[in-house]
Amino acid sequence: MPRVLVSAFPGTNSEYDSAAAFRLAGADTHINVFRNLTTADITASIDQLSAEIKKSQILFLPGGFSAGDEPDGSAKFIAVLANGKVRESIEDLLARDGLIIGICNGFQALVKSGLLPYQDFNVTPDSPTLAHNNISRHQSKIVQTRYTGANSPWLTNIHAGDIHNVVISHGEGKFTAADPTIKKLIEDGLVAFQYVDAEGNPTQNEIYNPNGSIMAIEGLISPDGKILGKMGHTERSGKGIFKNVEGNYDQKIFTSGVEYFTK
C-alpha cells in the first residue's frame, strides 16, 4: 500500500479527516506536524518534512487556516514548500511518480507556490491566485460540482459530467486569473471541477458558486495529472454524514490515488 503523508501546519484543522479518508481507502497514512514555536523548531520541522516526503508516495496538504489565513495566510507557513530542502523532496516525489493533493488551504498553497497549475514553483504576474470570496466573508455550506473529464490518476473512478455534493468552508476561495490564463487552463484540460447550479451548469451565481471563482473553477490538475487541488472538502464525507441533504458525496479521489500504486 502507498505511504501517504498528511502535512499539518499551524492553523490546519482537517488533518484527521484527511488521514481518515486515506486510511479508509487502504493507505498507510501518517500525519506530520510542522512546529514553529522557536527558530530551532522551524529548522527541525523543515528537515523532518523533507525526510517524511522522501519516504512517501503521496503528499496531502489539508485544509484549515494556516497562519490565521489573514492576510494571505495560506501562503505563509505552507510557503515552506518552496524551501530548498522541501522543494527538492517534492521534485523528487514527482520524479518517482508520486502524487500530491491539496484541499482548501492546501489548494491555496499549491497555487500560491506555483505547483499548480504548471508544476514549476514559478509564480509570475500572470499566475492565477485565490482571492477573498466576493461577499467578503467566510462561506460554509454544501455545493455541487461537476467533473470536466480532466485526465488524472486522482480521477480515474468517476466520469465526465458526474455531479457531486461537496462541503466548502473558506473565506479566500475565489479562483481568479487574467482571461488569457483562464483560456489556457481550459485549452490545456487542467480544469478538473466546476461549481454548478441545480441544472448542472457552471455558474457565477453565488448561491451555487460561493466565492465567485472565474469560470466557476473549483479544482485544477497539473499537466501530467499528478497534482490535484480543489477548494471543496472531499474528505468530509462518509457513511451517515449529511443524511438530510441528498446527493452523491463520494468523488472516489482517495480510492483512485491509492489504486494508482496498487493496481
ZALUMMAR-129532 format. One record per residue (C-alpha): residue in three letters; x, y, z; residue number from 1. Coordinates in steps of 0.5 Angstrom, whole numbers, plus 500, padded with zeros to 3 digits. Layout:
# residues N
ATOM    r    X    Y    Z    k
ATOM  ALA    X    Y    Z  NUM
...
# end
This chain:
# residues 263
ATOM    r    X    Y    Z    k
ATOM  MET  500  500  500    1
ATOM  PRO  502  507  499    2
ATOM  ARG  505  511  504    3
ATOM  VAL  501  518  505    4
ATOM  LEU  504  524  509    5
ATOM  VAL  499  529  511    6
ATOM  SER  503  535  513    7
ATOM  ALA  499  540  519    8
ATOM  PHE  502  547  519    9
ATOM  PRO  500  552  525   10
ATOM  GLY  492  553  524   11
ATOM  THR  491  547  520   12
ATOM  ASN  484  544  522   13
ATOM  SER  483  538  517   14
ATOM  GLU  489  533  518   15
ATOM  TYR  485  528  522   16
ATOM  ASP  479  528  517   17
ATOM  SER  484  528  511   18
ATOM  ALA  488  522  514   19
ATOM  ALA  482  518  516   20
ATOM  ALA  480  519  509   21
ATOM  PHE  486  516  506   22
ATOM  ARG  486  510  511   23
ATOM  LEU  479  508  509   24
ATOM  ALA  482  508  502   25
ATOM  GLY  487  503  504   26
ATOM  ALA  493  507  505   27
ATOM  ASP  499  507  510   28
ATOM  THR  498  514  513   29
ATOM  HIS  502  519  517   30
ATOM  ILE  501  526  520   31
ATOM  ASN  507  531  520   32
ATOM  VAL  506  537  525   33
ATOM  PHE  510  543  523   34
ATOM  ARG  513  546  529   35
ATOM  ASN  514  554  530   36
ATOM  LEU  515  556  537   37
ATOM  THR  522  557  536   38
ATOM  THR  527  558  530   39
ATOM  ALA  530  552  532   40
ATOM  ASP  523  548  532   41
ATOM  ILE  522  551  525   42
ATOM  THR  529  549  522   43
ATOM  ALA  528  542  525   44
ATOM  SER  521  542  522   45
ATOM  ILE  524  543  515   46
ATOM  ASP  529  538  516   47
ATOM  GLN  523  533  518   48
ATOM  LEU  518  535  513   49
ATOM  SER  523  534  508   50
ATOM  ALA  525  527  510   51
ATOM  GLU  518  525  511   52
ATOM  ILE  516  527  504   53
ATOM  LYS  522  523  501   54
ATOM  LYS  519  516  505   55
ATOM  SER  512  517  502   56
ATOM  GLN  509  516  495   57
ATOM  ILE  503  521  497   58
ATOM  LEU  503  528  500   59
ATOM  PHE  497  531  502   60
ATOM  LEU  496  539  504   61
ATOM  PRO  490  539  508   62
ATOM  GLY  485  545  510   63
ATOM  GLY  485  550  515   64
ATOM  PHE  487  557  517   65
ATOM  SER  495  557  517   66
ATOM  ALA  498  563  520   67
ATOM  GLY  491  565  521   68
ATOM  ASP  489  566  514   69
ATOM  GLU  490  573  515   70
ATOM  PRO  493  577  511   71
ATOM  ASP  494  572  505   72
ATOM  GLY  496  567  511   73
ATOM  SER  495  561  506   74
ATOM  ALA  502  563  503   75
ATOM  LYS  506  564  510   76
ATOM  PHE  508  557  513   77
ATOM  ILE  506  553  507   78
ATOM  ALA  511  557  503   79
ATOM  VAL  516  553  506   80
ATOM  LEU  514  548  500   81
ATOM  ALA  519  553  496   82
ATOM  ASN  524  552  502   83
ATOM  GLY  531  549  498   84
ATOM  LYS  530  542  502   85
ATOM  VAL  523  541  502   86
ATOM  ARG  523  544  495   87
ATOM  GLU  528  538  493   88
ATOM  SER  524  533  496   89
ATOM  ILE  518  535  493   90
ATOM  GLU  521  535  486   91
ATOM  ASP  524  528  488   92
ATOM  LEU  517  526  490   93
ATOM  LEU  514  528  483   94
ATOM  ALA  520  525  479   95
ATOM  ARG  519  518  482   96
ATOM  ASP  512  518  480   97
ATOM  GLY  509  521  487   98
ATOM  LEU  502  524  488   99
ATOM  ILE  500  531  491  100
ATOM  ILE  494  533  493  101
ATOM  GLY  492  540  497  102
ATOM  ILE  485  541  499  103
ATOM  CYS  482  548  501  104
ATOM  ASN  488  552  505  105
ATOM  GLY  492  546  501  106
ATOM  PHE  490  548  495  107
ATOM  GLN  491  555  496  108
ATOM  ALA  499  553  498  109
ATOM  LEU  499  549  491  110
ATOM  VAL  497  555  487  111
ATOM  LYS  501  561  491  112
ATOM  SER  507  556  491  113
ATOM  GLY  507  555  483  114
ATOM  LEU  506  548  484  115
ATOM  LEU  499  549  481  116
ATOM  PRO  498  550  475  117
ATOM  TYR  504  548  472  118
ATOM  GLN  508  545  477  119
ATOM  ASP  515  549  477  120
ATOM  PHE  515  553  483  121
ATOM  ASN  515  559  479  122
ATOM  VAL  510  565  481  123
ATOM  THR  509  571  476  124
ATOM  PRO  505  577  475  125
ATOM  ASP  500  572  470  126
ATOM  SER  500  567  475  127
ATOM  PRO  493  565  478  128
ATOM  THR  491  566  485  129
ATOM  LEU  486  565  490  130
ATOM  ALA  483  571  493  131
ATOM  HIS  477  573  498  132
ATOM  ASN  470  571  497  133
ATOM  ASN  466  576  493  134
ATOM  ILE  462  577  499  135
ATOM  SER  468  579  503  136
ATOM  ARG  466  574  509  137
ATOM  HIS  467  566  510  138
ATOM  GLN  463  561  507  139
ATOM  SER  461  555  510  140
ATOM  LYS  456  550  506  141
ATOM  ILE  454  544  501  142
ATOM  VAL  455  546  494  143
ATOM  GLN  455  542  488  144
ATOM  THR  461  541  483  145
ATOM  ARG  462  538  476  146
ATOM  TYR  467  534  474  147
ATOM  THR  470  536  467  148
ATOM  GLY  473  530  465  149
ATOM  ALA  480  532  466  150
ATOM  ASN  486  527  466  151
ATOM  SER  489  525  473  152
ATOM  PRO  491  519  477  153
ATOM  TRP  486  522  482  154
ATOM  LEU  480  522  478  155
ATOM  THR  480  515  475  156
ATOM  ASN  474  512  478  157
ATOM  ILE  469  518  476  158
ATOM  HIS  466  520  469  159
ATOM  ALA  466  527  466  160
ATOM  GLY  460  530  467  161
ATOM  ASP  459  527  474  162
ATOM  ILE  456  532  479  163
ATOM  HIS  458  531  487  164
ATOM  ASN  456  535  493  165
ATOM  VAL  462  538  497  166
ATOM  VAL  463  541  503  167
ATOM  ILE  466  548  503  168
ATOM  SER  469  552  508  169
ATOM  HIS  473  558  507  170
ATOM  GLY  474  566  506  171
ATOM  GLU  479  566  501  172
ATOM  GLY  477  561  496  173
ATOM  LYS  476  566  489  174
ATOM  PHE  480  563  484  175
ATOM  THR  482  568  479  176
ATOM  ALA  487  570  474  177
ATOM  ALA  487  574  467  178
ATOM  ASP  483  572  461  179
ATOM  PRO  489  569  457  180
ATOM  THR  491  565  463  181
ATOM  ILE  484  562  464  182
ATOM  LYS  483  561  457  183
ATOM  LYS  490  557  457  184
ATOM  LEU  488  553  463  185
ATOM  ILE  481  551  460  186
ATOM  GLU  485  549  453  187
ATOM  ASP  490  545  457  188
ATOM  GLY  485  541  460  189
ATOM  LEU  487  543  467  190
ATOM  VAL  480  545  470  191
ATOM  ALA  478  539  474  192
ATOM  PHE  472  541  477  193
ATOM  GLN  467  547  477  194
ATOM  TYR  461  550  481  195
ATOM  VAL  455  548  478  196
ATOM  ASP  447  550  479  197
ATOM  ALA  441  546  480  198
ATOM  GLU  441  544  473  199
ATOM  GLY  448  542  473  200
ATOM  ASN  451  548  469  201
ATOM  PRO  457  552  471  202
ATOM  THR  455  559  474  203
ATOM  GLN  457  565  477  204
ATOM  ASN  451  565  482  205
ATOM  GLU  454  566  489  206
ATOM  ILE  448  561  491  207
ATOM  TYR  452  556  488  208
ATOM  ASN  459  559  487  209
ATOM  PRO  460  561  494  210
ATOM  ASN  466  565  492  211
ATOM  GLY  466  568  485  212
ATOM  SER  471  564  482  213
ATOM  ILE  472  566  475  214
ATOM  MET  469  561  470  215
ATOM  ALA  466  557  476  216
ATOM  ILE  473  554  477  217
ATOM  GLU  473  549  484  218
ATOM  GLY  479  545  482  219
ATOM  LEU  485  544  478  220
ATOM  ILE  490  539  476  221
ATOM  SER  498  539  473  222
ATOM  PRO  499  538  466  223
ATOM  ASP  501  531  468  224
ATOM  GLY  495  530  473  225
ATOM  LYS  500  528  479  226
ATOM  ILE  498  534  483  227
ATOM  LEU  490  536  484  228
ATOM  GLY  488  542  488  229
ATOM  LYS  481  544  490  230
ATOM  MET  477  548  495  231
ATOM  GLY  472  543  497  232
ATOM  HIS  473  539  503  233
ATOM  THR  472  532  499  234
ATOM  GLU  475  529  506  235
ATOM  ARG  469  531  510  236
ATOM  SER  464  525  507  237
ATOM  GLY  463  518  510  238
ATOM  LYS  457  514  512  239
ATOM  GLY  452  517  516  240
ATOM  ILE  454  524  514  241
ATOM  PHE  450  530  511  242
ATOM  LYS  444  525  511  243
ATOM  ASN  439  531  511  244
ATOM  VAL  442  533  504  245
ATOM  GLU  441  528  499  246
ATOM  GLY  447  528  494  247
ATOM  ASN  453  524  492  248
ATOM  TYR  459  526  496  249
ATOM  ASP  464  520  494  250
ATOM  GLN  469  523  489  251
ATOM  LYS  473  517  490  252
ATOM  ILE  479  521  490  253
ATOM  PHE  483  518  495  254
ATOM  THR  481  511  493  255
ATOM  SER  484  513  486  256
ATOM  GLY  490  516  489  257
ATOM  VAL  491  509  493  258
ATOM  GLU  490  505  487  259
ATOM  TYR  495  508  482  260
ATOM  PHE  500  505  487  261
ATOM  THR  496  498  488  262
ATOM  LYS  493  496  481  263
# end
